[in-house]
Amino acid sequence: QIDAALAVSLRAPDHGPLLPWRFRLIRGTARHELSELLVRATLARDPAAPPPLLERARNTPLAAPLGIAVGAALQAHPKVPEVEQVLAVGAAVMNLLNAFHAQGFGAIWLTGPNSFDPAVARALGFGAPLRHLGFVYVGSPQGNIALRERAAPAGYVSDWLRPEA
């Protein structure tokens, strides 16, 4: 199931093809190591971090049986700017999320300060020139999961009308 989801993720649009996405699977005891890494990184940034913040850093990697660290291998390219490469990684992650959801799993992409912390990136193998872009957590949904209400498309979609010459 993991391999199937990853195969779908790798079908993301990629102008190049540069294949900029990188994934690190975090499962089993590695989840506990990630948990402690995130707590250490949080404390390194803020030694007075409040207990609820530390508990969130500690518990998030343990809440799902599979974590996936998402990285980007960005490279200088004459026709593919960095932003397109980051967008390609985002498309790969969306494919990954959809593939897990289609199999009946719950999956979420989370970011935050630990996703952009250089020490966390290095520990995950995403040191420069790679970039860490967050974590996908995958598991079986518990209970009735309510989908977050979204705004109506009308507030974000309009027709483009070319001005008269």
N, C-alpha and C positions, 0 to 999 in steps of 0.2 A: 504494500500500500504506500509506503514511503517512497519506494523507487518509482511507482506509477505517478505519484504527485510531483516528484522531482523531474521526471521526464516531461510532464506537461509544462512545468515552469520553464524548462529550457527551450520551449517553442515560442518564447516571447519575441516580439519585434526587436530587431537589433540591426541598426544601420551600420554596416561594416563588412562582414560580421565580426565584431570584436569580442563577443561573449564575455561581457564585463562582470557577470554575476558570480559570486562565490558563496557557498553555503557550508557551515560547520554544524554537524548534527551533535546535539547535546542530550544525552540520555543516560539512564542508569545513574551510577554514582557521580558522573560528570555534572549532573544537575546540582548536586550538593557543593561541588567545587565552584561552579558558576555562582551559586548563591553567596558563598563566602567572598568570592572575587568582587561581586557587586557591593557587598557591605563594606569591604575594605576601600573600594574606589569612592563610595559615598562619603566615608569618613575622611579620606584623604582630601576630598574637595571641601568638606565642612566638618571639622572635628566636633562641632556642636550640633550635628544633625539630630533632629528630634526622633525619638523612638519610633513613631509611626512610619517615618520615612525609611528607617533602617529595617523595620519589619517588612515593609513592602519590597525592599531590595532583597531581603532574605527569602521571602515566601514566593515571589513571582516565579522564579525558575522551578520551584517545587510543586507548583499548582497543576502542571501538565506533565505527562510522561515524556514528551518530546519538545525540546527547544531547538530552534535553528537560528544560529547567528547569521545575519545577512551581511555580506561584504560586497564591495565594488572594486574591481581591478581596472582603474581608470588609466587611460594612456593618451599621450599626445597623438593626435591624428589630424591630418590636414582637412578631412571632410566630415569628421564626426566630433563635434565639440563635447566637452565634458558633460554638459547638461544633458545631451542626448544619451550618453552612456549611463548616467544616473537614472534617467527615465526608463531605459531598457531594464535596469535592475528592478525598478518599481513595477514594471510590467511583468517581469519574471515572478516577483513576489505575489502580485495579484493572481497570476495563473496558479501559483502554488496554493494560495488560500482557496481559490475556487476548486482546485482539484481535491483538496482535503474535505471541503464542504460537500462536494459531490459524492464523496465516499461515506458521508454521514458523520464526519468528525467536526469538532469545533476548532477553529484556528483564528488567531489574531496576530497582527503585526504591531508590536509595541516599540516605541522609541523613548527618548528622555535623556537626561544627562549621562547615564551610563552607556548609552549607545554612541555617544560622541566623545567619550573619555579616552584619551590616548593610551592610558595604562590598560584599560579594558580591551581596547582594539589590539594592542600588542599581545596580551595574554591569549586572545582568541586566534592569533595568527593573522591579524589584519593590520599589522604595522605598515608604515609608509613603504611603498607607494599605495598600498591598499587602503580602503576606507571602510570602517564599520558603519552600517546604516540601521541597525536595530535587531530585534529578535522576533521570530515567529514562534508562537507557542501553540502546540497541537494536542488535543485530547478529546475525550468523549464529553459532550455537553451534559451537565448535571441539572436536572429539573427543567422547568419551562424557561427557555431563554427568550427574553423579549428583545426584538430587534429595535435598535435606536430609531426613533422617528426622524425622517429626513425632510428637508424643505421641498416644496413643490418646484418642479423644474422651471416653471415660468419665471421665477426670480433670477435664474441663472442662464437662461437660453433666450436668444433672440435671433431674428433674421438679419443678415447683413445686407444692406441695401447700398448698392454702388451709387455714389453721387452722380447726378446728371452732368455731362460734359458741357 
